[in-house]
Amino acid sequence: MSPARMEKVESAIRLVLAFNDAFNQHDVPGMMQLMSDDCVFENTYPAPDGTTYSGKEAVTRFWVDFFRDSPIAHIEIEEIFGMGNRCIMRWRYEWVDDTGEKGHVRGVDIYQVREGLISGKLSYVKG
């Protein structure tokens, strides 16, 4: 791999790591500054196909609502790697429900990066 191509892959990985750090801080403005205006987020719910949110405004609304409903949400990265303008992240998502019961699921996100911003985040979950 050429040095320029390697830098592009490493840059995409750094971008996704920064996005995940903002997620774990529940910092929606911090997350959204890393996404393009025309971003697309494909959520895992409802099964089997999830819901697609298009554009920064719709994606922002989703995250605001999500963190309001999941105030202890946390994603632990199990593995991350890049290929060109794509970054793949295996994760474990943990939460605590209304009764205080802890839960988790594992899944994968496929990110697309364009011009230094996340333009796509497609999420898939086991189970």
C-alpha positions as a printed Julia matrix, in Angstrom:
127×3 Matrix{Float64}:
   0.0     0.0    0.0
   1.34    3.42  -0.92
   2.09    5.9    1.89
  -0.68    8.22   0.66
  -3.23    5.39   0.64
  -2.08    4.23   4.08
  -2.53    7.78   5.45
  -6.08    7.87   4.03
  -6.93    4.6    5.81
  -5.33    5.75   9.08
  -7.18    9.08   8.84
 -10.52    7.26   8.44
  -9.78    5.1   11.48
  -8.84    8.16  13.57
 -12.09    9.84  12.49
 -14.2     6.84  13.54
 -12.33    6.56  16.85
 -13.06   10.25  17.53
 -16.74    9.65  16.65
 -16.89    6.72  19.08
 -15.24    8.79  21.83
 -17.89   11.49  21.34
 -20.59    8.79  21.37
 -19.36    7.44  24.71
 -19.46   10.98  26.13
 -23.0    11.41  24.7
 -21.66   14.48  22.9
 -24.07   14.83  19.96
 -22.52   18.12  18.68
 -19.1    16.46  18.82
 -20.39   13.46  16.88
 -22.16   15.56  14.29
 -19.17   17.79  13.58
 -17.53   14.61  12.26
 -20.42   13.81   9.88
 -21.13   15.32   6.46
 -24.24   17.41   5.81
 -25.65   14.64   3.61
 -24.77   11.81   6.01
 -26.76    8.61   6.19
 -27.18    6.52   9.33
 -28.78    3.09   9.12
 -29.86    1.98  12.6
 -30.22   -1.64  13.69
 -33.83   -1.23  14.88
 -36.4    -2.43  14.05
 -35.26   -5.83  12.81
 -34.68   -7.04  10.22
 -33.74   -3.92   8.21
 -33.52   -1.08  10.69
 -34.42    2.55  10.02
 -32.45    4.87   7.75
 -31.9     8.51   8.73
 -30.69   10.84   5.99
 -29.14   14.26   6.44
 -27.47   15.9    9.4
 -30.72   17.2   10.9
 -32.44   13.79  10.96
 -29.33   12.01  12.26
 -28.86   14.66  14.98
 -32.48   14.24  16.11
 -31.99   10.47  16.28
 -28.92   10.77  18.54
 -30.52   13.36  20.84
 -33.54   11.06  21.32
 -31.31    7.99  21.66
 -29.2     9.42  24.5
 -32.28   10.77  26.27
 -33.72    7.24  26.24
 -30.36    5.49  26.86
 -28.46    7.68  29.33
 -25.86    5.0   30.12
 -25.19    3.91  26.52
 -21.6     2.85  25.87
 -19.81    1.22  22.93
 -16.66   -0.79  23.49
 -14.6    -1.31  20.33
 -13.57   -4.94  19.85
 -11.77   -4.42  16.52
 -11.37   -1.67  13.96
  -9.74   -1.59  10.54
  -9.89    0.42   7.34
  -9.96   -0.2    3.61
  -9.79    2.86   1.38
 -12.67    5.16   2.27
 -14.33    2.53   4.47
 -13.77    1.71   8.11
 -15.17   -1.4    9.81
 -15.69   -1.49  13.56
 -16.77   -4.53  15.62
 -18.33   -3.39  18.85
 -20.13   -4.32  22.06
 -22.97   -1.98  23.04
 -23.9    -1.93  26.72
 -26.87   -0.38  28.49
 -28.94   -0.48  31.68
 -32.72   -0.74  31.23
 -35.5     0.95  33.23
 -35.44   -1.83  35.85
 -31.68   -1.51  36.4
 -30.93   -4.68  34.44
 -27.7    -4.56  32.43
 -27.69   -5.73  28.85
 -25.49   -5.83  25.78
 -25.4    -6.73  22.11
 -22.5    -7.12  19.71
 -22.4    -5.83  16.19
 -20.55   -4.18  13.34
 -20.6    -0.7   11.85
 -19.49    0.02   8.32
 -18.44    3.65   7.98
 -17.9     5.52   4.75
 -15.59    8.53   4.85
 -15.62   11.31   2.27
 -13.53   14.48   2.35
 -12.53   13.96   5.98
 -16.06   13.42   7.29
 -18.26   10.4    7.96
 -20.83   10.26   5.18
 -22.3     6.87   6.05
 -22.71    4.69   9.14
 -24.41    1.37   8.53
 -25.03   -0.62  11.73
 -25.61   -4.36  12.05
 -26.26   -6.36  15.22
 -26.05  -10.03  16.21
 -29.25  -11.69  17.24
